Amino acid sequence: MVLPLLVLGALVVARGSRRLLAIAFTVLSVASILWANWLASSGVPVDRLYFGTDVRLPELLVGSLLALWWMRRDEPLGRRSRAVVMWSGPVALAVVAVSWRVAHVGDWQLYRGGFALYSLLTVIVVLSAMVPAGPVHRVLSWRPLVWVGGISYAVYLFHYPVLVWLRQHSRMGGWTRLGVALVVTFLAAVVSARFVEMPVREGRRFRQGRVFAAAAVGLGLTTVLVLVVTSVFNREVSAGDASTFDREEAWERFLDQTAAQAESHAPQIRFYGDSTALLTAMGMSTRSREHPEEFVSEGGFVELGCGLLTGTERRSAGRIEEIPPECDTWPADWAAAAEADPGDVAVIQLGPWEVADQKLIPGGEFLSIDTSPELRSELARRLGEGVDLLAEHHGAVVILAPPPVLFGRVDGKDPAEPYPGSDPARMEAFHQIIDEVAASRDRVEVVDLAGWVESQPDDNRLRPDGIHFSDDGSLRAAEWLAPAVLEAYSRVTGRTDSAVAD
């Protein structure tokens, strides 16, 4: 939306000369690299860097500079430079291909000039492909690649929304989802290229002055669409505790109860905690629908982005933020939900926010759970408060010992350097708090969810973001967790499943 206006403005000011435009592109590229370095040093989250146009600007402008340089020459490459480019091209192409495999969105080097360097490598590949006798030219002249290149811009535009939509609104496995996304993306790209792009490029759709009117209308509609989508339909999800699920959809799935569940006399399980509790509860709820004679799992209270502390600030995954105000009322929310819909077992799951750096009081210093006795004491007090509230309306309270979190994991791939909150010593300190709270109260049991996750060989598939169970992961966890929770309930109450059913 902005780059065409920038190009038009520079050409008008310079009366058609491209030199001013080249200077502007160069200055903006350098400024973007410096700005990205400053942002990376200031602790902004990775998603802000990765999706920030201000950070990724050089990738557009380096290619634009290549185009401006090429347009100034009838034969851009001399004999000597043609030979250099021809043989440096395969090396650049190999490095580019390897980077697809080894680079990770959480690698900070990408935002400190890495993306700009990658763009320069692609420029070498492009130049090398223009040398007819070169190896890169021969490889990239393969007809299927040429065909993909002809629709590549449309593929680029469509692939991301298609993948996001399928991920949020389907339960396909990873490879199945990729296959469907590729089919849909290429079909949409072919239609777009055939009926939209080529007619415009060849001047068959808009002629003379009408092209400016069409461009203005298109720019206006795009602006309105962006504003509407990002304001009206935007869902506020706390950074660092957000998973790839729709909170309302997940909560509705969790609360839905079948007729068999409604008529069951099996133990009633309720979940309380943060978004990790919601994902775990979804797996338990699904298993409950399949085995209502064993247990019924629905209800309770969860709130995304809320841990035990309230009213101060925390630092998680390199980002400092205020604890959301809706977290202030979690004790009252737990108590109200438990009183309105009491069950046999209350399951508590927390952890990701407890291992973050936190302030005990506004304006205080950041404290860590593994080094601050004051923070541990306050967390123990608040966890005990929550347990006591739930114990008033449930026959037993089960606290899940959460597995260590790995902030910065994306799609199952770990970051190059772990964040401080991912230190297992922090979660171990929280486990000690859980054990102390449980040991000091009756009718409270601890279930070692961390031990089960540790025993699984594929945690990166169970928890692709390093924090929450995936849909499939929550179902696998429920197969182990349901019997473990029921056994804990029997130990506390002395009642078996058959006694409850009677």
ZAMARGU-4260 file (C-alpha; in steps of 0.2 Angstrom, whole numbers, plus 5000, padded with zeros to 4 digits):
<rodrens>
0) 5000/5000/5000 | 5014/5012/5004 | 5028/5007/4992 | 5018/5012/4976 | 5015/5029/4984
5) 5033/5031/4988 | 5038/5027/4971 | 5026/5039/4963 | 5031/5053/4975 | 5049/5051/4972
10) 5047/5050/4953 | 5036/5066/4953 | 5048/5076/4964 | 5063/5070/4953 | 5054/5073/4937
15) 5056/5055/4932 | 5074/5052/4937 | 5076/5036/4947 | 5092/5042/4956 | 5081/5050/4970
20) 5071/5034/4972 | 5087/5023/4973 | 5094/5035/4986 | 5077/5034/4996 | 5077/5015/4995
25) 5095/5014/5001 | 5092/5026/5016 | 5077/5016/5021 | 5085/5000/5020 | 5100/5005/5031
30) 5087/5014/5043 | 5077/4998/5044 | 5092/4987/5049 | 5097/4999/5062 | 5079/5001/5069
35) 5077/4982/5069 | 5093/4980/5079 | 5087/4993/5092 | 5070/4983/5093 | 5079/4967/5095
40) 5090/4974/5109 | 5075/4982/5118 | 5066/4965/5121 | 5051/4966/5110 | 5043/4949/5106
45) 5049/4939/5091 | 5032/4940/5082 | 5033/4959/5082 | 5050/4958/5073 | 5045/4944/5061
50) 5028/4952/5056 | 5034/4970/5056 | 5035/4979/5039 | 5047/4991/5047 | 5059/4977/5051
55) 5057/4967/5035 | 5058/4982/5023 | 5075/4979/5016 | 5068/4962/5008 | 5057/4973/4997
60) 5070/4987/4994 | 5085/4976/4990 | 5075/4969/4975 | 5069/4986/4970 | 5087/4992/4970
65) 5092/4978/4959 | 5078/4982/4947 | 5083/5001/4946 | 5101/4996/4943 | 5096/4984/4929
70) 5085/4996/4921 | 5099/5009/4918 | 5109/4997/4907 | 5107/4988/4891 | 5119/4975/4896
75) 5121/4975/4915 | 5134/4962/4917 | 5151/4963/4908 | 5161/4948/4904 | 5171/4947/4920
80) 5156/4951/4931 | 5146/4938/4922 | 5158/4925/4926 | 5159/4930/4944 | 5140/4930/4946
85) 5138/4914/4936 | 5149/4904/4948 | 5144/4913/4964 | 5126/4909/4960 | 5126/4891/4964
90) 5135/4895/4981 | 5121/4908/4985 | 5107/4896/4980 | 5114/4882/4991 | 5116/4894/5006
95) 5098/4900/5003 | 5091/4882/5002 | 5101/4877/5018 | 5094/4892/5027 | 5076/4886/5024
100) 5080/4871/5034 | 5091/4878/5048 | 5085/4896/5051 | 5072/4898/5064 | 5060/4912/5067
105) 5067/4915/5084 | 5085/4917/5078 | 5089/4935/5083 | 5103/4936/5070 | 5089/4937/5057
110) 5083/4953/5064 | 5101/4960/5066 | 5104/4961/5047 | 5101/4942/5043 | 5086/4945/5033
115) 5095/4959/5023 | 5109/4947/5020 | 5097/4934/5014 | 5090/4946/5002 | 5107/4950/4995
120) 5110/4931/4992 | 5094/4930/4982 | 5100/4945/4972 | 5115/4935/4967 | 5104/4920/4963
125) 5093/4931/4952 | 5108/4939/4943 | 5116/4921/4940 | 5100/4915/4933 | 5101/4929/4920
130) 5117/4921/4913 | 5112/4909/4899 | 5126/4897/4901 | 5127/4896/4920 | 5122/4881/4931
135) 5108/4892/4940 | 5100/4897/4924 | 5099/4878/4918 | 5092/4873/4935 | 5079/4887/4936
140) 5074/4884/4918 | 5065/4868/4922 | 5048/4870/4915 | 5038/4866/4932 | 5048/4879/4941
145) 5045/4892/4927 | 5027/4888/4928 | 5027/4891/4947 | 5037/4907/4944 | 5023/4913/4933
150) 5011/4913/4947 | 5022/4915/4961 | 5016/4932/4967 | 4998/4925/4968 | 5005/4909/4977
155) 5013/4921/4990 | 4997/4931/4992 | 4986/4916/4995 | 4996/4903/5004 | 4997/4912/5021
160) 4978/4915/5024 | 4974/4898/5017 | 4986/4890/5030 | 4980/4901/5044 | 4962/4897/5041
165) 4964/4878/5039 | 4975/4878/5055 | 4961/4888/5065 | 4946/4880/5058 | 4950/4861/5054
170) 4958/4847/5064 | 4968/4840/5050 | 4986/4833/5054 | 5001/4843/5048 | 5005/4834/5032
175) 4986/4833/5027 | 4984/4852/5031 | 4999/4856/5020 | 4993/4845/5006 | 4976/4853/5006
180) 4983/4871/5008 | 4995/4868/4992 | 4980/4862/4982 | 4969/4877/4987 | 4983/4889/4985
185) 4988/4884/4968 | 4970/4884/4962 | 4967/4901/4968 | 4984/4907/4961 | 4980/4900/4944
190) 4963/4909/4943 | 4970/4925/4950 | 4984/4925/4937 | 4973/4920/4923 | 4958/4932/4926
195) 4966/4947/4936 | 4985/4949/4935 | 4988/4945/4916 | 4974/4956/4909 | 4980/4971/4920
200) 4998/4968/4915 | 4994/4967/4897 | 4983/4982/4897 | 4967/4972/4892 | 4958/4977/4908
205) 4961/4995/4911 | 4967/5008/4898 | 4974/5025/4899 | 4966/5036/4913 | 4955/5022/4919
210) 4970/5013/4927 | 4972/5027/4939 | 4954/5027/4944 | 4955/5008/4947 | 4971/5010/4957
215) 4963/5023/4968 | 4947/5012/4971 | 4958/4997/4974 | 4969/5006/4987 | 4953/5013/4996
220) 4945/4996/4997 | 4961/4988/5003 | 4963/5001/5017 | 4945/4999/5022 | 4947/4980/5023
225) 4963/4981/5033 | 4955/4993/5046 | 4939/4983/5047 | 4948/4966/5049 | 4961/4973/5062
230) 4948/4983/5073 | 4931/4975/5072 | 4936/4956/5071 | 4952/4957/5081 | 4952/4946/5096
235) 4963/4952/5111 | 4974/4938/5116 | 4988/4940/5128 | 5005/4938/5121 | 5016/4924/5127
240) 5001/4914/5132 | 4992/4913/5116 | 4990/4897/5107 | 4984/4894/5089 | 4966/4892/5095
245) 4950/4902/5096 | 4946/4905/5114 | 4928/4906/5112 | 4927/4891/5101 | 4938/4881/5113
250) 4927/4886/5128 | 4911/4881/5119 | 4918/4865/5114 | 4923/4862/5132 | 4906/4867/5139
255) 4895/4857/5127 | 4888/4842/5136 | 4880/4827/5128 | 4865/4818/5134 | 4875/4803/5140
260) 4886/4815/5150 | 4871/4824/5158 | 4864/4807/5164 | 4880/4800/5170 | 4883/4797/5188
265) 4902/4796/5186 | 4914/4809/5194 | 4912/4826/5188 | 4928/4835/5184 | 4930/4854/5183
270) 4946/4864/5177 | 4953/4880/5183 | 4968/4890/5178 | 4975/4898/5162 | 4975/4894/5144
275) 4986/4878/5147 | 4971/4872/5158 | 4959/4875/5144 | 4969/4865/5131 | 4971/4851/5143
280) 4952/4852/5148 | 4948/4851/5129 | 4956/4834/5128 | 4948/4828/5144 | 4931/4834/5138
285) 4932/4825/5122 | 4937/4809/5131 | 4923/4811/5143 | 4911/4812/5128 | 4917/4795/5122
290) 4917/4787/5140 | 4904/4796/5150 | 4902/4781/5161 | 4920/4784/5168 | 4919/4803/5171
295) 4912/4819/5165 | 4924/4833/5162 | 4915/4850/5158 | 4915/4867/5167 | 4926/4877/5179
300) 4934/4893/5175 | 4950/4898/5165 | 4956/4915/5159 | 4970/4917/5146 | 4985/4927/5151
305) 4981/4925/5170 | 4993/4918/5183 | 4992/4919/5202 | 4999/4937/5204 | 4989/4952/5199
310) 4990/4971/5198 | 5009/4972/5193 | 5021/4969/5179 | 5029/4953/5172 | 5043/4949/5160
315) 5040/4934/5149 | 5049/4929/5132 | 5058/4945/5132 | 5043/4956/5134 | 5038/4967/5148
320) 5019/4969/5150 | 5006/4974/5163 | 4996/4959/5170 | 4979/4961/5162 | 4966/4969/5174
325) 4954/4955/5171 | 4966/4944/5181 | 4963/4954/5196 | 4946/4945/5200 | 4952/4927/5197
330) 4949/4921/5216 | 4931/4928/5215 | 4929/4920/5197 | 4935/4903/5203 | 4923/4904/5218
335) 4908/4909/5208 | 4910/4896/5195 | 4913/4882/5209 | 4898/4888/5218 | 4887/4889/5203
340) 4892/4872/5196 | 4901/4861/5209 | 4909/4845/5205 | 4918/4830/5212 | 4935/4835/5207
345) 4943/4852/5204 | 4958/4852/5193 | 4970/4866/5194 | 4983/4869/5180 | 4995/4884/5180
350) 5013/4887/5177 | 5019/4898/5162 | 5016/4914/5170 | 5022/4908/5187 | 5040/4905/5180
355) 5040/4923/5172 | 5050/4937/5180 | 5037/4946/5190 | 5035/4961/5202 | 5027/4959/5219
360) 5022/4977/5220 | 5020/4991/5207 | 5037/4999/5204 | 5046/4985/5212 | 5060/4975/5205
365) 5058/4960/5194 | 5059/4943/5204 | 5062/4925/5198 | 5053/4911/5207 | 5070/4901/5208
370) 5079/4914/5217 | 5066/4925/5227 | 5059/4918/5243 | 5047/4933/5244 | 5040/4928/5227
375) 5039/4910/5231 | 5030/4914/5247 | 5017/4925/5238 | 5014/4912/5225 | 5011/4899/5238
380) 4999/4910/5248 | 4989/4913/5232 | 4989/4895/5226 | 4983/4890/5244 | 4969/4903/5243
385) 4963/4896/5226 | 4964/4878/5233 | 4954/4883/5248 | 4940/4891/5238 | 4938/4876/5227
390) 4938/4864/5241 | 4922/4872/5248 | 4913/4865/5233 | 4922/4850/5227 | 4926/4833/5235
395) 4944/4834/5230 | 4956/4846/5222 | 4970/4840/5210 | 4984/4851/5206 | 4994/4847/5190
400) 5013/4848/5191 | 5016/4857/5174 | 5030/4852/5163 | 5044/4865/5160 | 5038/4878/5146
405) 5049/4882/5132 | 5045/4900/5126 | 5049/4904/5108 | 5046/4887/5101 | 5036/4889/5085
410) 5028/4874/5076 | 5038/4862/5086 | 5055/4870/5082 | 5065/4876/5097 | 5073/4893/5098
415) 5092/4894/5096 | 5094/4901/5113 | 5081/4898/5127 | 5073/4912/5137 | 5076/4913/5155
420) 5058/4908/5159 | 5062/4891/5151 | 5075/4887/5164 | 5068/4870/5171 | 5074/4876/5188
425) 5060/4889/5188 | 5047/4876/5185 | 5055/4864/5198 | 5053/4879/5211 | 5034/4880/5206
430) 5033/4861/5209 | 5040/4863/5226 | 5026/4876/5230 | 5013/4865/5223 | 5019/4850/5234
435) 5020/4862/5250 | 5002/4868/5247 | 4995/4851/5244 | 5004/4843/5259 | 4997/4857/5271
440) 4979/4853/5266 | 4967/4839/5266 | 4958/4832/5251 | 4972/4839/5239 | 4982/4828/5228
445) 4996/4832/5215 | 4996/4823/5198 | 5013/4823/5189 | 5009/4829/5172 | 5027/4835/5170
450) 5033/4817/5172 | 5021/4810/5159 | 5026/4824/5146 | 5045/4820/5150 | 5042/4802/5146
455) 5035/4806/5129 | 5048/4806/5115 | 5039/4820/5105 | 5036/4835/5116 | 5038/4846/5101
460) 5022/4838/5093 | 5013/4837/5110 | 5016/4856/5113 | 5021/4864/5096 | 5022/4881/5105
465) 5032/4874/5120 | 5017/4879/5131 | 5000/4872/5126 | 4995/4855/5121 | 4989/4854/5102
470) 4972/4846/5099 | 4980/4829/5096 | 4992/4831/5111 | 4977/4835/5123 | 4969/4819/5117
475) 4984/4809/5121 | 4987/4818/5137 | 4969/4814/5142 | 4972/4795/5140 | 4984/4796/5154
480) 4977/4810/5164 | 4959/4804/5166 | 4964/4788/5176 | 4977/4798/5186 | 4964/4811/5191
485) 4951/4797/5195 | 4964/4788/5206 | 4969/4804/5215 | 4950/4807/5218 | 4948/4789/5225
490) 4963/4791/5237 | 4956/4807/5244 | 4938/4801/5246 | 4940/4783/5248 | 4926/4781/5234
495) 4928/4770/5219 | 4920/4773/5202 | 4907/4760/5206 | 4903/4768/5223 | 4900/4785/5214
500) 4889/4778/5201 | 4879/4769/5215
</rodrens>
